[in-house]
Amino acid sequence: MSIIFYHNDEQKKQALASREREAAKRKHAIETPVLPLKAFTLAEDYHQKFHLRQERDLEKELTGIYPELKDFVNSTAAMKLNAYLAGHGTRKTLDKEIDSLGLSADGKKKLLELVGN
């Protein structure tokens, strides 16, 4: 089950349009609800940056930069690393921004190996 939440009318419009485009491609209706976001609660600490935390060497590099949990969780670099490790993003995009993630040469090499092509 999936769901799409929106903050404002523009996001709602974009979500509905995206759902309709995908339904047209698949030639059947998509039942994913599009609903207003009423509240947001962060997941428990141990769920934060789950994929990044599975790669201890990379996690150690980022927690060295962001030793406070709040800073680690809110870090754009940690978010991007977690997303790449979860299979999101392209290698082309990673190649462009890898130098901005704060990783050592070994960390960059490890990330590129894990992400692959």
Sequence and secondary structure as in RCSB ss.txt:
>XXXX:A:sequence
MSIIFYHNDEQKKQALASREREAAKRKHAIETPVLPLKAFTLAEDYHQKFHLRQERDLEKELTGIYPELKDFVNS
TAAMKLNAYLAGHGTRKTLDKEIDSLGLSADGKKKLLELVGN
>XXXX:A:secstr
   EEESSHHHHHHHHHHHHHHHHHHTS     EEE        GGGTTHHHHTSHHHHHHHHHH  SHHHHHH 
HHHHHHHHHHTT S HHHHHHHGGGS   HHHHHHHHHHH  
